[in-house]
Amino acid sequence: MRTRLVPLSLLSVVALVATGCASETAPQAPPKKAALVIAQGGLGDESYNDLAMSGFTASTKDKGVEGQKIESTDVVAQGDQLLRRAGTSGYGLVVDLEFSHGEILPGIASAYPNVQWAFLNNKIDGPNIASVLFAEHDSSYLAGALAAMMTTQTGNPKINPDKKIGVIGGTKSVGIDKFLSGYIEGAKSVDKDIQVLTAYSNTFGDPTKGSQLAESMFQQGADIVYHVAGGTGAGVIEAAKKNNHYAIGVDDNQDKLAPGFVLTSVLKRADLAVRTVVELYADGKFPGGQVINLGLKEGGVGLTDFEFTRNEIPEPVRTKVDDLKKKIIAGELKVWNVIDQGYPSWMQG
């Protein structure tokens, strides 16, 4: 049997053709990169930051974007340093969750025009900045109306005879007071004689402080306390359970943290906001210079469905809350917005 030899020259031609084909193959584009700046209170708050992070993780994975979180022990004081570092780290998109950065972001975004910036909770001007606004005042109004109707219910062991409810904010700022104002307005719309106790924890990561403030309100006669304080709110919820009263959660669905003792949670879909801007960036459709509005109609804010408290909330109360929601969506009811309108009389003094 004879073995057929292939001429060396033919093998060389085949090799050259293969090499040529390889060299003509288009190079793979590097993956897009995005960063998420974590706000005060940090991850583990079971609220705003954790919810936003879940949306960021899911959307970067789905879109093949390389995602990275940016954290700091003092995100307020180190804001300028953190954002400038992000601007020079190869990120095509930086999503900022920290409200206090609103003052410095326009200058930083201008200094790094090739980076797309997304800012939650306030409108920030800039051709490479997309702002995401939530109608937290609307959903808080619904929570206030619910609380005011519930605090006069008889036959509920978690309710006392006093017309008192409470609310605890993380800091005294327009971003937080947007929630508080809506809550108070909603409560007063039901009963102008309702007393709303108000306090600020001045921290978003101290459950002990939240518990102390809530305990004080319960001792003063409040039976429902709403918290807008991130991780500090875990203490408010724990105090409600300890004292056999109600808390109202915020941002994420916190009803499950103490089933039966969280009347409802005021949802703020930070996960939806982050997912939206990441997907638009990945698709080459980033809305620089534009505002994305997420309200009741868009499902960006709202109340939970009373999974653990439905049997404790009379049907007429639930119906009234639903009617108020429909009126807000239809534009028949306008809730005060402290960011656009300043502070109303019920927030002054």
C-alpha positions in Angstrom: 0.0 0.0 0.0 1.4 3.3 -1.0 1.1 6.4 1.2 0.1 9.6 -0.7 2.3 12.6 0.2 0.8 16.1 0.2 3.2 18.6 -1.2 4.6 20.9 1.4 3.8 23.9 -0.8 0.1 23.0 -0.6 0.1 22.7 3.2 1.7 26.2 3.3 -1.0 27.6 1.1 -3.7 26.1 3.4 -2.0 27.5 6.5 -1.8 30.9 4.9 -5.5 30.9 3.9 -6.5 29.8 7.4 -4.3 32.6 8.9 -5.8 35.1 6.5 -9.3 34.1 7.5 -8.5 34.4 11.2 -7.0 37.9 10.6 -10.1 39.1 8.9 -12.4 38.1 11.9 -13.7 41.2 13.6 -12.3 41.7 17.1 -14.7 41.4 20.0 -15.7 44.7 21.5 -14.9 45.0 25.2 -17.9 44.6 27.6 -19.6 47.8 28.7 -19.0 48.7 32.3 -21.4 50.2 34.8 -21.1 51.2 38.5 -23.7 51.7 41.2 -22.9 54.2 44.0 -24.5 53.0 47.2 -26.2 55.6 49.4 -26.1 56.2 53.1 -27.0 53.2 55.2 -25.1 50.9 52.9 -26.0 47.4 51.7 -27.9 45.2 54.1 -30.5 47.8 54.8 -33.3 45.5 53.5 -34.6 48.7 51.9 -33.5 51.2 49.3 -29.9 50.2 48.7 -30.6 46.4 48.7 -33.5 46.9 46.3 -31.4 49.0 43.9 -28.6 46.5 44.1 -30.9 43.7 43.1 -32.0 45.6 40.0 -28.4 46.4 39.2 -27.2 42.8 39.6 -30.0 41.4 37.5 -29.9 44.0 34.6 -26.1 43.9 34.2 -26.2 40.1 34.1 -29.0 40.1 31.6 -27.3 42.7 29.3 -23.8 41.4 29.6 -22.6 44.6 31.3 -19.7 44.4 33.7 -21.1 45.8 36.9 -19.4 47.1 40.0 -20.7 48.6 43.3 -19.0 51.6 44.9 -19.3 51.9 48.7 -17.9 54.3 51.3 -18.1 54.6 55.1 -18.9 58.3 54.5 -20.5 58.6 51.1 -21.6 62.2 51.8 -18.2 63.6 52.7 -16.3 61.6 50.2 -18.8 62.2 47.4 -16.6 64.3 45.2 -13.7 61.9 45.5 -15.8 58.8 44.8 -17.5 60.3 41.7 -14.3 61.6 40.2 -12.6 58.2 40.7 -15.6 56.6 39.0 -15.3 59.1 36.1 -11.7 57.9 35.4 -12.2 54.2 36.0 -13.5 53.2 32.6 -17.2 53.0 33.5 -19.6 54.0 30.7 -22.4 54.4 33.2 -22.4 55.5 36.8 -25.7 55.2 38.7 -25.8 57.3 41.9 -28.2 56.5 44.7 -26.9 59.2 47.2 -29.2 62.2 47.3 -26.6 64.5 48.7 -24.5 64.2 45.6 -27.0 66.2 43.6 -25.2 69.4 44.2 -21.8 68.2 43.0 -22.9 66.0 40.1 -23.4 68.6 37.4 -19.7 69.8 37.7 -18.4 66.2 37.8 -20.5 65.1 34.8 -19.3 68.1 32.9 -15.7 67.1 33.7 -16.3 63.6 32.4 -18.5 64.0 29.4 -17.8 60.5 28.0 -19.4 58.9 31.1 -23.2 58.6 31.3 -24.6 59.4 34.7 -27.9 58.5 36.2 -29.2 60.1 39.4 -32.2 58.9 41.5 -34.6 61.1 43.4 -33.9 64.6 42.0 -33.7 66.3 38.6 -30.1 67.1 37.8 -29.4 69.1 34.6 -26.7 67.9 32.2 -26.6 66.4 28.7 -25.0 63.2 30.0 -27.2 62.9 33.1 -30.5 61.0 33.3 -32.7 61.8 36.3 -35.1 59.3 37.8 -38.0 60.8 39.9 -40.4 58.8 42.1 -43.7 60.0 43.3 -43.0 59.1 46.9 -45.4 61.8 48.1 -48.3 60.1 46.4 -47.7 56.6 47.9 -46.9 58.2 51.3 -50.3 60.0 51.1 -52.0 56.7 50.7 -50.1 55.3 53.7 -51.1 58.4 55.8 -54.7 58.0 54.9 -54.6 54.3 55.7 -52.9 55.0 59.1 -55.5 57.7 60.0 -58.4 55.4 59.2 -56.8 52.5 61.1 -55.9 54.5 64.3 -59.6 55.0 65.1 -60.6 51.3 64.5 -62.1 49.6 67.5 -61.8 46.0 68.4 -58.2 45.7 67.1 -55.7 44.9 70.0 -52.9 46.7 68.2 -54.9 50.0 68.1 -55.5 52.3 71.1 -58.2 55.1 71.5 -55.7 57.9 70.7 -55.8 59.7 67.4 -52.0 59.6 67.1 -49.7 58.1 64.5 -46.0 58.7 63.9 -43.3 59.0 61.2 -39.5 58.8 61.5 -37.2 60.2 58.8 -33.6 59.4 58.3 -32.5 63.0 57.9 -34.1 66.4 57.7 -33.9 67.0 53.9 -36.3 67.6 51.1 -35.7 64.1 49.8 -37.0 62.6 53.0 -39.5 65.2 53.8 -41.2 64.5 50.4 -42.3 61.2 52.1 -43.2 62.8 55.4 -45.3 65.6 53.9 -47.3 63.2 51.8 -47.9 61.0 54.8 -49.1 63.9 57.0 -51.3 65.3 54.2 -52.9 62.0 53.7 -53.6 61.5 57.4 -55.1 65.0 57.7 -57.3 64.5 54.7 -59.0 61.7 56.6 -59.2 63.5 59.9 -57.8 67.0 60.5 -57.6 66.2 64.2 -55.1 63.4 63.7 -51.8 64.1 65.5 -48.7 63.0 63.6 -45.6 62.7 65.8 -42.5 63.4 63.8 -38.8 62.7 64.5 -35.5 62.2 62.6 -32.9 59.6 63.4 -30.1 61.4 61.6 -28.8 58.1 60.4 -29.8 55.4 58.0 -28.0 52.5 59.6 -28.8 52.4 63.3 -31.7 50.1 64.2 -31.2 50.8 67.9 -31.9 54.5 67.3 -34.9 53.6 65.3 -36.2 51.4 68.1 -35.7 54.1 70.7 -37.6 56.7 68.6 -40.4 54.3 67.9 -40.7 53.3 71.5 -41.0 56.9 72.5 -43.9 57.5 70.0 -45.7 54.4 71.1 -45.4 55.6 74.7 -46.9 58.9 73.7 -50.0 57.2 72.3 -49.1 56.5 68.7 -50.1 53.0 67.4 -48.8 53.2 63.8 -45.3 54.5 63.0 -44.0 54.9 59.4 -40.3 54.9 58.9 -38.3 56.5 56.1 -34.9 55.7 57.5 -33.3 52.8 55.6 -31.6 50.3 57.9 -32.6 52.3 60.9 -36.1 51.3 60.2 -35.4 47.7 61.2 -35.6 49.0 64.8 -38.9 50.7 64.2 -40.4 47.4 62.9 -38.9 45.5 65.9 -40.4 48.0 68.3 -43.8 47.7 66.7 -43.7 44.0 67.2 -42.5 44.3 70.8 -45.3 46.8 71.7 -48.1 45.0 69.7 -48.5 48.0 67.4 -48.0 48.6 63.7 -45.0 49.9 61.7 -45.2 51.0 58.0 -42.2 49.9 56.0 -40.5 51.8 53.1 -38.9 51.2 49.7 -39.0 47.4 49.6 -41.7 45.1 50.7 -40.9 44.9 54.4 -44.2 43.3 55.5 -42.4 40.0 55.8 -39.9 41.3 58.4 -42.5 41.1 61.1 -45.7 39.5 59.6 -48.8 41.1 61.1 -47.0 44.0 62.6 -46.1 45.9 59.4 -49.4 47.4 58.3 -48.1 47.9 54.8 -44.9 49.1 53.1 -44.6 52.2 50.9 -42.9 50.8 47.8 -40.3 52.7 45.9 -39.0 50.6 43.0 -35.4 51.5 43.0 -34.8 48.2 41.3 -37.0 49.2 38.4 -35.3 52.5 38.1 -31.8 51.0 38.1 -32.8 48.3 35.7 -34.3 50.8 33.3 -31.2 53.0 33.0 -28.8 50.0 32.8 -30.9 48.5 30.0 -31.1 51.8 28.1 -27.4 52.2 28.4 -26.7 48.7 27.2 -29.0 49.2 24.2 -27.3 52.5 23.2 -30.4 54.5 24.1 -29.3 56.2 27.3 -31.7 59.2 27.9 -29.1 61.8 28.7 -30.6 65.2 29.6 -34.0 63.6 30.2 -36.2 62.7 33.2 -37.7 59.3 33.9 -40.8 59.6 36.0 -42.0 56.6 38.1 -45.3 57.1 39.9 -48.4 55.1 40.8 -49.4 54.7 37.2 -46.0 53.3 36.1 -45.8 51.0 39.2 -42.8 52.8 40.4 -44.4 53.5 43.8 -47.4 52.2 45.7 -48.4 50.2 48.7 -48.0 46.4 49.3 -51.1 44.2 49.1 -51.5 43.7 52.8 -50.4 40.1 52.7 -50.3 39.7 56.5 -52.7 42.4 57.6 -55.6 42.1 55.1 -57.9 40.5 57.7 -57.1 43.3 60.1 -57.9 46.2 57.7 -61.7 46.6 57.2 -62.8 46.3 53.6 -64.2 49.9 53.5 -60.8 51.2 54.5 -59.1 49.2 51.7 -61.7 50.4 49.2 -61.1 54.0 50.3 -57.3 53.7 49.8 -57.9 52.2 46.4 -60.2 55.0 45.4 -57.6 57.6 46.5 -55.0 55.9 44.4 -57.3 56.0 41.3 -57.9 59.7 41.9 -54.2 60.5 42.1 -53.6 58.5 38.9 -56.4 60.3 37.1 -55.1 63.7 38.2 -58.2 64.4 40.3 -56.1 64.5 43.4 -52.9 66.5 43.6 -50.6 65.7 46.5 -48.1 68.3 47.7 -44.5 67.8 46.5 -42.0 69.7 48.7 -39.3 69.4 46.1 -41.4 71.4 43.5 -43.6 73.4 45.8 -41.5 74.0 49.0 -42.7 73.2 52.5 -46.5 73.3 53.2 -48.0 74.7 56.4 -48.3 71.3 58.0 -44.5 70.8 57.7 -43.5 74.2 59.2 -43.1 75.2 62.8 
